[in-house]
Amino acid sequence: MTAAPSTLAADQAAKLRALIDASQPAVSSSPAAEQPRLAPLVAISSGKGGVGKTTLSVNLSVALRRRGLRPTLIDADLGAANADVLCGLTPTLRLDDVDRPGVRPADLAVTAPGGFRLVPGAVGWALAEGYSNDGPAAVRRAADAVSPASDIVLIDTAAGVGRGVVSLATAADALLIVLTPEPTSMTDAYALLKSVARSATPGRVLVVVNAVQSRREAGRAFGRFSRCAEKFLGLNSELLGVVADDARVSVSIRRGKPIVLAKPRSKAARAIAATAERLAETMLESAIPIAASSRSGR
């Protein structure tokens, strides 16, 4: 008799946690010698806005939670954050409260629809003096704070190639680039990767082609992007997922409910669920070296 899908997902999640925990070096019983476990850190970015990056980030988080994992999403679009809006939430604390007296970074996380944890982003912070340095640093502090209670931490960065985006992308264990088949999206996605490569060698480069009419269209788009990345930057990229253009996504956005919850059998929801499964498998492969590494050394 075949196990139910939910049982299989729970078993796979348990195996992921076991592999990560088994990779930890033995520590002294002294509290000073104990170090928190680090969850894999994935920066989700795009060269331009309007490609569905935040919508994908939210729904990936829901899909990962439905598989039995413990994802945390940090909205790092500092100045125009709206992941909480997509979830129908009205948070009282946001990322820019991280240094407020009496507020711990871990206090910023709220439970979002579907059960994943969300650290709501700041609104208007990009206008503040010192944003380029303070913003990414606050994101990293929040990531370190939520990591011990997470199996994976996703960071939804701003669009574009700003210094803050590049800083977060190079600090992550994997960079997930969201693009569409539109020429402007592909050009800007390549510009993002080029900017990241100029700063430091990125971790794994993953790609999701969003809003496609067919897998053939997605294959052509990814093929052009990956060939340019390999030829001119010397970087290999992996196609993580393909998400169909689905009008029900817009409906779910207006209703403030992720499509993976609102319409789980829709084309987009099923594609995102499959992408989440591959993301979990991809980060599982590198979980041991990530868990044993130091965040400050990234």
C-alpha positions as CSV (number, residue, x, y, z in Angstrom):
1,M,0.0,0.0,0.0
2,T,1.5,3.4,-1.0
3,A,1.9,6.0,1.7
4,A,-0.2,9.2,1.5
5,P,1.4,12.3,0.0
6,S,1.2,14.1,3.4
7,T,3.0,11.2,5.1
8,L,5.8,11.2,2.4
9,A,6.2,15.0,2.8
10,A,6.5,14.7,6.6
11,D,9.0,11.9,6.2
12,Q,11.1,14.0,3.8
13,A,11.0,17.0,6.2
14,A,12.1,14.8,9.1
15,K,15.0,13.5,7.0
16,L,16.0,17.1,6.1
17,R,16.1,18.0,9.8
18,A,18.0,14.9,10.7
19,L,20.6,15.5,8.1
20,I,21.1,19.1,9.2
21,D,21.2,18.3,12.9
22,A,23.6,15.3,12.3
23,S,26.0,17.7,10.6
24,Q,26.5,19.8,13.7
25,P,29.8,19.4,15.5
26,A,29.7,18.3,19.1
27,V,29.6,21.2,21.4
28,S,30.4,21.7,25.1
29,S,27.6,21.7,27.6
30,S,28.7,25.2,28.5
31,P,26.2,27.8,27.2
32,A,29.1,30.0,25.9
33,A,30.3,27.2,23.6
34,E,26.9,26.5,22.1
35,Q,26.2,28.0,18.6
36,P,22.8,28.2,16.9
37,R,22.2,26.0,13.9
38,L,22.1,27.9,10.7
39,A,19.3,27.2,8.2
40,P,20.1,27.4,4.5
41,L,19.6,31.0,3.3
42,V,18.1,31.7,-0.1
43,A,17.9,35.2,-1.6
44,I,15.1,35.6,-4.1
45,S,15.8,38.4,-6.5
46,S,14.9,39.8,-9.9
47,G,16.5,42.3,-12.3
48,K,13.2,44.2,-12.6
49,G,10.0,44.6,-10.8
50,G,6.7,43.2,-11.9
51,V,7.8,39.7,-12.6
52,G,6.0,38.1,-9.6
53,K,9.0,37.8,-7.3
54,T,7.2,38.5,-4.0
55,T,4.2,36.5,-5.0
56,L,6.4,33.6,-5.7
57,S,8.3,34.1,-2.4
58,V,5.1,34.0,-0.4
59,N,3.7,31.0,-2.2
60,L,7.0,29.1,-2.0
61,S,6.9,29.6,1.7
62,V,3.4,28.3,2.0
63,A,4.3,25.3,-0.2
64,L,7.3,24.5,1.9
65,R,5.3,24.6,5.1
66,R,2.7,22.3,3.5
67,R,5.5,19.8,3.0
68,G,6.2,19.8,6.7
69,L,9.2,22.1,6.7
70,R,9.6,25.2,8.8
71,P,10.3,28.1,6.4
72,T,10.8,31.8,7.4
73,L,10.4,34.5,4.8
74,I,12.1,37.9,5.4
75,D,10.6,40.7,3.3
76,A,13.8,42.7,2.5
77,D,12.3,44.9,-0.2
78,L,13.3,47.8,2.0
79,G,11.0,50.7,1.2
80,A,8.3,49.0,-0.8
81,A,7.6,45.8,1.2
82,N,4.3,44.2,0.6
83,A,4.6,40.5,1.4
84,D,2.3,41.1,4.4
85,V,-0.3,42.7,2.0
86,L,-0.3,39.5,-0.1
87,C,-1.0,37.6,3.1
88,G,-3.8,39.9,4.3
89,L,-1.8,40.8,7.4
90,T,-1.4,44.1,9.3
91,P,1.8,43.7,11.3
92,T,2.6,45.9,14.3
93,L,6.3,45.4,14.0
94,R,8.4,45.5,10.8
95,L,12.1,45.0,9.9
96,D,13.0,48.6,10.6
97,D,12.0,48.0,14.3
98,V,14.9,45.6,14.7
99,D,16.9,48.1,16.7
100,R,14.0,49.5,18.7
101,P,14.6,49.2,22.5
102,G,13.0,46.1,23.9
103,V,12.5,44.4,20.5
104,R,14.4,41.3,19.7
105,P,15.0,40.4,16.1
106,A,13.1,37.1,16.6
107,D,10.1,39.1,17.8
108,L,9.6,40.5,14.3
109,A,8.3,37.2,12.9
110,V,4.6,36.6,12.6
111,T,2.6,33.5,11.6
112,A,1.3,34.0,8.1
113,P,-1.5,32.1,6.2
114,G,-0.4,28.5,5.7
115,G,1.7,28.5,8.8
116,F,5.0,29.8,7.6
117,R,6.7,32.6,9.5
118,L,7.1,36.1,8.0
119,V,9.3,39.0,9.0
120,P,7.4,42.0,7.5
121,G,9.6,44.4,5.6
122,A,10.0,48.1,6.1
123,V,8.0,50.7,4.2
124,G,9.9,53.9,3.2
125,W,13.2,52.8,4.8
126,A,15.0,53.3,1.4
127,L,14.5,57.0,1.9
128,A,16.3,57.0,5.2
129,E,20.0,58.0,5.5
130,G,22.3,55.0,5.8
131,Y,19.9,52.6,4.2
132,S,22.6,51.0,2.0
133,N,24.4,49.8,5.1
134,D,21.8,49.5,7.8
135,G,19.1,47.8,5.7
136,P,21.1,44.6,4.7
137,A,22.7,44.5,8.1
138,A,19.2,44.4,9.8
139,V,18.1,41.7,7.4
140,R,21.2,39.6,8.4
141,R,20.5,40.1,12.1
142,A,16.9,39.0,11.5
143,A,18.0,35.9,9.5
144,D,20.4,34.9,12.3
145,A,17.7,35.3,14.9
146,V,15.1,33.2,13.1
147,S,17.5,30.6,11.7
148,P,17.6,28.2,14.7
149,A,13.8,27.7,14.5
150,S,13.7,27.4,10.7
151,D,14.6,24.7,8.2
152,I,15.1,27.2,5.5
153,V,15.2,31.1,5.4
154,L,14.0,32.9,2.3
155,I,14.9,36.5,1.7
156,D,12.7,38.5,-0.7
157,T,15.0,41.2,-1.9
158,A,14.1,44.4,-3.7
159,A,14.1,44.3,-7.5
160,G,17.1,45.8,-9.4
161,V,20.8,45.8,-8.9
162,G,21.2,48.1,-5.9
163,R,24.0,47.7,-3.4
164,G,21.6,46.3,-0.8
165,V,20.3,43.6,-3.2
166,V,23.9,42.6,-4.2
167,S,24.9,42.5,-0.5
168,L,22.1,40.1,0.4
169,A,22.6,38.0,-2.7
170,T,26.3,37.4,-2.0
171,A,25.6,36.6,1.6
172,A,23.1,33.8,0.8
173,D,23.8,30.2,0.2
174,A,21.8,30.3,-3.0
175,L,20.5,33.1,-5.3
176,L,17.1,32.4,-6.8
177,I,16.5,34.7,-9.8
178,V,12.9,35.1,-10.9
179,L,12.5,36.1,-14.6
180,T,9.9,36.1,-17.3
181,P,10.3,35.4,-21.0
182,E,10.1,39.2,-21.7
183,P,13.4,40.6,-23.1
184,T,13.6,43.3,-20.6
185,S,13.2,40.9,-17.7
186,M,15.9,38.6,-19.1
187,T,18.3,41.5,-19.7
188,D,17.8,42.9,-16.2
189,A,18.1,39.5,-14.6
190,Y,21.5,39.1,-16.3
191,A,22.5,42.5,-15.1
192,L,21.7,41.5,-11.6
193,L,23.8,38.3,-11.8
194,K,26.6,40.3,-13.4
195,S,26.5,42.8,-10.5
196,V,26.5,40.0,-7.9
197,A,29.4,38.3,-9.7
198,R,31.5,41.5,-9.6
199,S,31.1,41.7,-5.9
200,A,31.7,38.0,-5.0
201,T,31.2,34.6,-6.3
202,P,27.6,33.7,-5.6
203,G,26.4,30.5,-4.1
204,R,24.2,28.2,-6.2
205,V,22.4,30.2,-8.9
206,L,18.8,29.0,-9.3
207,V,16.2,30.3,-11.8
208,V,12.4,30.3,-11.9
209,V,10.8,31.3,-15.2
210,N,7.5,32.8,-14.3
211,A,4.3,33.7,-16.2
212,V,5.0,31.4,-19.2
213,Q,2.6,30.2,-21.9
214,S,4.4,26.9,-22.4
215,R,7.4,24.9,-21.2
216,R,9.0,25.4,-24.6
217,E,8.9,29.2,-24.0
218,A,10.4,28.7,-20.6
219,G,13.1,26.5,-22.0
220,R,14.1,29.1,-24.6
221,A,14.2,31.9,-22.0
222,F,16.3,29.9,-19.5
223,G,18.5,28.7,-22.3
224,R,19.4,32.2,-23.4
225,F,20.0,33.4,-19.8
226,S,22.1,30.4,-18.7
227,R,24.3,30.5,-21.9
228,C,25.1,34.2,-21.3
229,A,25.8,33.5,-17.6
230,E,28.2,30.7,-18.5
231,K,29.9,32.4,-21.4
232,F,30.4,35.8,-20.0
233,L,30.4,35.3,-16.2
234,G,31.6,31.7,-16.0
235,L,28.6,30.8,-13.8
236,N,26.4,27.8,-14.0
237,S,22.7,28.2,-13.3
238,E,20.0,25.7,-12.6
239,L,16.4,25.8,-13.7
240,L,14.5,25.3,-10.5
241,G,11.0,25.8,-11.7
242,V,8.5,26.9,-14.4
243,V,5.3,28.7,-13.4
244,A,2.5,29.1,-15.9
245,D,0.7,32.3,-16.6
246,D,-2.5,32.0,-14.6
247,A,-5.2,34.6,-14.2
248,R,-6.1,33.2,-10.8
249,V,-2.9,34.5,-9.4
250,S,-4.1,38.1,-9.8
251,V,-7.4,37.1,-8.1
252,S,-5.6,35.6,-5.2
253,I,-3.4,38.8,-4.8
254,R,-6.5,41.0,-4.7
255,R,-8.0,38.8,-2.0
256,G,-4.9,38.7,0.1
257,K,-4.7,34.9,0.1
258,P,-1.7,33.0,-1.5
259,I,-2.8,31.0,-4.5
260,V,-1.3,27.8,-3.1
261,L,-4.0,28.1,-0.4
262,A,-6.8,29.7,-2.4
263,K,-6.6,27.5,-5.5
264,P,-4.2,24.6,-4.7
265,R,-5.2,22.7,-7.9
266,S,-4.6,25.6,-10.3
267,K,-1.8,25.5,-12.8
268,A,0.3,28.1,-11.0
269,A,-0.2,26.5,-7.5
270,R,0.8,23.1,-8.7
271,A,3.9,24.5,-10.4
272,I,4.9,26.4,-7.3
273,A,4.4,23.3,-5.2
274,A,6.7,21.4,-7.5
275,T,9.3,24.2,-7.4
276,A,9.2,24.2,-3.6
277,E,9.8,20.4,-3.6
278,R,12.9,20.9,-5.8
279,L,14.1,23.8,-3.7
280,A,13.9,21.6,-0.6
281,E,15.8,18.8,-2.4
282,T,18.4,21.3,-3.7
283,M,19.1,22.8,-0.3
284,L,19.1,19.4,1.3
285,E,22.1,18.5,-0.9
286,S,24.1,21.3,0.6
287,A,22.6,21.3,4.1
288,I,25.6,19.7,5.8
289,P,28.3,22.3,4.8
290,I,25.8,25.1,5.3
291,A,24.8,24.0,8.8
292,A,28.5,23.6,9.9
293,S,29.6,27.0,8.5
294,S,29.7,30.4,10.1
295,R,27.2,33.0,8.9
296,S,29.8,35.7,9.3
297,G,32.1,33.9,6.9
298,R,29.7,34.0,4.0
